[in-house]
Amino acid sequence: MSSPILEVDDLHLSFASRDGVTRAVEGISYQVHAGEMLGVVGESGCGKSVTAMAILRLLPPAPTTHARGAIRFRGEDLLQASEARMQEIRGNAISMIFQDPMTSLNPVLTIGEQIAEVLILHQRMGRKAAWERAAELLALVNIPDPQRRVKEYPHQFSGGMRQRAMIALALACKPAVLIADEPTTALDVTIQAQIMDLLDRLRRETGTAIVLITHDLGVVAESCDRVVVMYAGRKVEEASTAELFARPSHPYTRGLLGAIPHLDTPLTQPRTRLCEIPGMVPSLRTAAVGCRFAPRCAQVQDVCHARIPPLEGLTAADDTHRAACWQLAQDFERAAA
């Protein structure tokens, strides 16, 4: 496989406040290649979105935020890049679709003005050409009557249309990497399907790499090539989508999949209660010595509280499916012996 276009390498993020230091991300690493869709999943607060914000350097500066590790885009470490260089990259080479388009779009500017501004700034287009391209982008994302809609304001768009307008804005400069942060949140299932079909078509046609941040495992199963599972700021499992759903290995991953309702259960069978993960997510203000999932895990051992489990391949021949669990590590050692 070719070199990754984006690489997050051993990223640590912490935030200082009057209440103490919050360790939001601890040692996260993942790669994404051109034309690939990588899913990053986990419950709210696990560090998915803050990692994406760190990629674009949108977090508060030091001393509020402390970051270490590396984020390489085409070999260039973005954590070491100047602010002028980041302004060249944001919205141009790397774009982001934010969670809530209503708060991300400027309410006092038309949709066309907001898209044209990006084209004028990064592509050096004239104003007339930028407006024409803005209408073309709205047509690309299946917004009807784009010549009229380009002159309208965000409040005149429905939720699904605002999300598609955000995608048009993000794709204006044909980015090499697109970060989609919960792009289908609060949308009905029909619009969700349209948004994901659009993203899939665009990445196949343009070769754009997509990092899809979501908690919806159904969307991941339908769209992503690989999956990274995060829990409490750490990566606990990584595999191809087919492998992860066929052989989930970390107890947290199995808990997530067990909480999904299945529609293929015959109506003649009695309804069974969905599986749930007991307990609560640990506070990120306390330094964890061992596995952060240990207090909620049914397979917990003494070593789980004492040491952080390594992220290792499940077999000696193939390390593309990796998980961080002491039970799996012991099983692997016994199989090797």
ZIWOVEN-V377682 format. One record per residue. RES is the residue in three letters. OMEGA is omega in degrees with one decimal (none if undefined). BURIAL is + if it has 16 or more other C-alpha atoms within 10 Angstrom, else -. D_CENTER is the distance of its C-alpha to the mean C-alpha in Angstrom with 2 decimals. Layout:
BEGIN
[[RES,OMEGA,BURIAL,D_CENTER] [RES,OMEGA,BURIAL,D_CENTER]]
END
This chain:
BEGIN
[[MET,-179.5,-,21.74] [SER,179.7,-,21.53] [SER,179.6,-,20.08] [PRO,177.8,+,16.32] [ILE,177.7,+,15.58] [LEU,-178.3,+,12.88] [GLU,172.0,+,13.33] [VAL,-170.6,+,12.19] [ASP,175.2,+,15.42] [ASP,-177.3,-,16.46] [LEU,173.4,+,14.75] [HIS,178.2,+,16.47] [LEU,176.3,+,16.08] [SER,-176.7,+,18.77] [PHE,179.7,+,20.18] [ALA,176.9,-,23.92] [SER,178.3,-,25.64] [ARG,-179.0,-,29.04] [ASP,-179.5,-,27.91] [GLY,-177.9,-,26.85] [VAL,176.4,+,23.90] [THR,179.6,+,20.48] [ARG,-171.7,+,18.66] [ALA,-178.1,+,15.05] [VAL,-178.0,+,13.70] [GLU,172.5,+,16.14] [GLY,179.6,-,16.04] [ILE,175.4,+,12.45] [SER,169.1,+,12.70] [TYR,-179.5,+,10.94] [GLN,173.8,+,11.92] [VAL,-177.4,+,11.19] [HIS,-179.7,+,14.35] [ALA,178.2,+,15.73] [GLY,-177.4,+,15.45] [GLU,171.9,+,12.86] [MET,179.8,+,9.81] [LEU,176.7,+,7.56] [GLY,174.9,+,5.93] [VAL,-171.9,+,4.38] [VAL,-179.9,+,6.90] [GLY,-177.8,+,9.51] [GLU,-177.9,+,11.79] [SER,178.2,-,11.90] [GLY,-177.0,-,12.60] [CYS,177.1,+,11.18] [GLY,-177.5,+,9.52] [LYS,-174.5,+,5.73] [SER,-177.8,+,6.51] [VAL,174.0,+,9.53] [THR,177.4,+,8.26] [ALA,178.3,+,6.75] [MET,178.3,+,10.16] [ALA,178.9,+,11.93] [ILE,-179.0,+,11.08] [LEU,179.7,+,12.89] [ARG,179.9,+,15.33] [LEU,179.4,-,15.17] [LEU,177.5,+,16.04] [PRO,-178.6,-,19.76] [PRO,174.4,-,21.95] [ALA,5.8,-,23.95] [PRO,179.5,-,25.66] [THR,-179.5,-,23.31] [THR,174.3,-,20.28] [HIS,-179.4,+,20.86] [ALA,172.0,+,18.57] [ARG,-171.5,-,19.59] [GLY,-179.6,+,18.47] [ALA,172.1,+,17.39] [ILE,-173.8,+,14.70] [ARG,174.4,+,16.43] [PHE,-174.5,+,16.13] [ARG,176.8,-,18.93] [GLY,-178.3,-,20.53] [GLU,-179.8,-,20.64] [ASP,-176.3,+,19.45] [LEU,178.8,+,17.76] [LEU,179.5,+,18.63] [GLN,-176.9,-,22.23] [ALA,177.4,-,22.24] [SER,178.7,-,24.41] [GLU,177.4,-,23.36] [ALA,178.4,-,25.22] [ARG,179.0,-,23.24] [MET,177.1,+,19.89] [GLN,175.5,-,21.36] [GLU,-174.4,-,22.06] [ILE,-176.9,+,18.53] [ARG,178.0,+,16.62] [GLY,-178.2,+,16.72] [ASN,178.3,+,18.60] [ALA,177.2,+,17.12] [ILE,179.4,+,13.53] [SER,-178.0,+,12.60] [MET,171.5,+,10.12] [ILE,-175.3,+,10.32] [PHE,-174.0,+,10.57] [GLN,-172.9,+,10.76] [ASP,-177.7,+,14.55] [PRO,-177.9,+,16.32] [MET,178.9,+,19.65] [THR,179.8,-,19.06] [SER,177.7,-,17.26] [LEU,179.4,+,20.13] [ASN,-174.2,-,23.49] [PRO,-176.2,-,25.92] [VAL,176.2,-,29.02] [LEU,176.9,-,28.05] [THR,177.3,+,28.07] [ILE,-179.8,+,25.10] [GLY,178.7,+,27.10] [GLU,-177.3,+,27.76] [GLN,177.1,+,24.12] [ILE,-179.3,+,23.25] [ALA,-179.9,+,26.56] [GLU,179.1,+,26.00] [VAL,-179.1,+,23.07] [LEU,178.7,+,25.24] [ILE,-177.1,+,28.25] [LEU,-172.1,-,26.56] [HIS,-176.3,+,24.69] [GLN,179.6,-,26.71] [ARG,178.0,-,30.07] [MET,170.0,+,30.89] [GLY,-174.7,-,33.82] [ARG,-178.5,-,33.34] [LYS,179.9,-,34.80] [ALA,-180.0,-,32.78] [ALA,178.6,+,29.54] [TRP,178.3,+,30.43] [GLU,178.7,-,31.27] [ARG,177.7,+,27.98] [ALA,177.7,+,26.18] [ALA,177.8,+,28.08] [GLU,179.8,+,27.23] [LEU,176.6,+,23.48] [LEU,176.1,+,23.96] [ALA,179.9,+,25.94] [LEU,-179.6,+,23.26] [VAL,170.7,+,20.81] [ASN,172.0,+,23.74] [ILE,-176.2,+,24.95] [PRO,178.2,-,28.69] [ASP,-174.1,-,31.38] [PRO,-179.5,+,29.18] [GLN,176.6,+,32.28] [ARG,-176.2,-,32.89] [ARG,-178.6,+,29.38] [VAL,-179.2,+,28.63] [LYS,-176.9,-,31.25] [GLU,-176.8,+,29.87] [TYR,-177.1,+,27.95] [PRO,-177.4,+,24.62] [HIS,178.5,-,26.65] [GLN,179.1,-,28.41] [PHE,171.7,+,25.32] [SER,-179.5,-,24.11] [GLY,178.9,+,20.62] [GLY,179.2,+,19.60] [MET,175.5,+,21.37] [ARG,178.8,+,19.73] [GLN,177.8,+,16.26] [ARG,175.4,+,17.78] [ALA,175.9,+,19.41] [MET,177.3,+,16.16] [ILE,177.1,+,15.06] [ALA,178.1,+,18.56] [LEU,-178.7,+,18.30] [ALA,-177.3,+,15.14] [LEU,-173.5,+,16.93] [ALA,-175.8,+,20.26] [CYS,179.7,+,20.52] [LYS,-175.3,+,19.10] [PRO,175.1,+,16.24] [ALA,-179.9,+,15.62] [VAL,176.1,+,11.84] [LEU,176.8,+,9.88] [ILE,-178.4,+,6.56] [ALA,-176.4,+,6.30] [ASP,-179.3,+,5.61] [GLU,-174.5,+,7.51] [PRO,-177.9,+,9.78] [THR,-179.7,+,12.25] [THR,175.8,-,12.86] [ALA,176.2,-,16.67] [LEU,178.2,-,17.61] [ASP,-169.7,-,20.20] [VAL,178.7,-,19.61] [THR,178.6,-,21.49] [ILE,176.1,+,19.43] [GLN,-179.0,+,16.16] [ALA,179.1,-,17.67] [GLN,-179.8,+,18.78] [ILE,-178.3,+,15.44] [MET,174.9,+,13.83] [ASP,179.3,-,17.11] [LEU,179.6,+,17.00] [LEU,-179.6,+,13.66] [ASP,179.1,+,14.99] [ARG,-177.6,-,18.32] [LEU,-179.4,+,17.27] [ARG,176.7,+,15.42] [ARG,-177.4,-,18.52] [GLU,-173.8,-,20.91] [THR,-177.6,-,19.60] [GLY,179.0,+,17.87] [THR,173.7,+,14.75] [ALA,-176.7,+,11.85] [ILE,170.7,+,8.60] [VAL,-176.9,+,5.01] [LEU,178.6,+,4.08] [ILE,-175.0,+,2.36] [THR,169.5,+,6.02] [HIS,-176.2,+,9.20] [ASP,-177.6,+,11.17] [LEU,175.5,+,12.24] [GLY,176.5,-,14.57] [VAL,178.9,+,12.14] [VAL,-178.0,+,10.57] [ALA,-176.5,+,14.24] [GLU,-164.7,-,15.27] [SER,-166.8,+,12.83] [CYS,174.9,+,10.98] [ASP,179.1,+,13.06] [ARG,-176.7,+,11.60] [VAL,170.1,+,9.66] [VAL,179.4,+,8.88] [VAL,-179.4,+,10.13] [MET,175.0,+,10.26] [TYR,175.1,+,13.28] [ALA,174.4,+,14.83] [GLY,-178.7,+,13.21] [ARG,174.0,+,13.82] [LYS,-177.1,+,12.57] [VAL,178.5,+,14.98] [GLU,177.0,+,14.50] [GLU,-179.0,+,13.33] [ALA,169.4,+,14.96] [SER,-176.5,+,15.26] [THR,-179.0,+,14.43] [ALA,-178.8,-,18.19] [GLU,-178.1,-,19.03] [LEU,-178.2,+,16.63] [PHE,179.5,+,18.01] [ALA,-174.9,-,21.49] [ARG,176.6,-,21.68] [PRO,-169.8,+,19.32] [SER,180.0,+,20.73] [HIS,179.6,+,19.43] [PRO,179.4,+,21.06] [TYR,178.0,+,17.92] [THR,178.6,+,16.31] [ARG,176.6,+,19.70] [GLY,178.4,+,19.77] [LEU,-178.4,+,16.59] [LEU,179.1,+,18.03] [GLY,-179.3,-,21.42] [ALA,-179.6,-,20.43] [ILE,176.3,-,19.74] [PRO,-179.1,-,22.92] [HIS,-178.6,-,24.54] [LEU,-176.6,-,26.52] [ASP,177.6,-,28.62] [THR,-179.0,-,30.68] [PRO,-179.2,-,34.28] [LEU,-179.0,-,35.71] [THR,179.6,-,38.73] [GLN,177.6,-,36.82] [PRO,179.4,-,36.51] [ARG,178.1,-,33.22] [THR,-179.7,-,31.45] [ARG,177.0,-,29.39] [LEU,176.7,-,25.66] [CYS,176.7,-,24.73] [GLU,177.4,-,23.43] [ILE,-176.6,-,22.28] [PRO,174.6,-,25.06] [GLY,-177.0,-,24.92] [MET,175.1,-,22.48] [VAL,-179.0,+,19.59] [PRO,177.3,-,21.49] [SER,178.7,-,21.82] [LEU,177.3,+,19.85] [ARG,178.6,-,23.04] [THR,180.0,-,24.93] [ALA,-179.9,-,24.64] [ALA,-179.5,-,24.10] [VAL,-176.9,-,26.40] [GLY,179.8,-,25.29] [CYS,-178.7,+,22.53] [ARG,-178.7,+,20.73] [PHE,-174.6,+,20.76] [ALA,-178.2,+,24.51] [PRO,-177.0,-,25.86] [ARG,-170.5,+,24.28] [CYS,178.8,+,24.85] [ALA,-177.9,-,27.85] [GLN,-173.0,-,28.32] [VAL,176.2,+,28.48] [GLN,180.0,-,31.04] [ASP,-177.6,-,32.66] [VAL,-178.0,-,30.72] [CYS,179.6,+,27.40] [HIS,-172.6,+,28.56] [ALA,-174.1,-,29.96] [ARG,176.3,-,27.53] [ILE,-179.8,+,23.82] [PRO,178.3,+,23.36] [PRO,176.1,-,22.50] [LEU,-172.3,+,19.61] [GLU,174.5,+,21.91] [GLY,-176.8,+,22.31] [LEU,176.0,+,23.93] [THR,-179.8,-,26.75] [ALA,-175.7,-,28.64] [ALA,-174.0,-,28.43] [ASP,179.1,-,24.69] [ASP,178.5,-,21.99] [THR,173.8,-,19.03] [HIS,-174.8,+,18.63] [ARG,178.5,+,18.43] [ALA,-179.2,+,18.49] [ALA,-177.7,+,19.61] [CYS,-179.6,+,22.57] [TRP,179.0,+,26.24] [GLN,178.9,+,27.56] [LEU,179.2,+,25.86] [ALA,178.9,+,27.12] [GLN,177.3,-,30.60] [ASP,-179.4,-,30.55] [PHE,179.9,+,29.65] [GLU,179.2,-,32.52] [ARG,179.1,-,34.94] [ALA,179.7,-,34.10] [ALA,180.0,-,34.57] [ALA,none,-,37.90]]
END
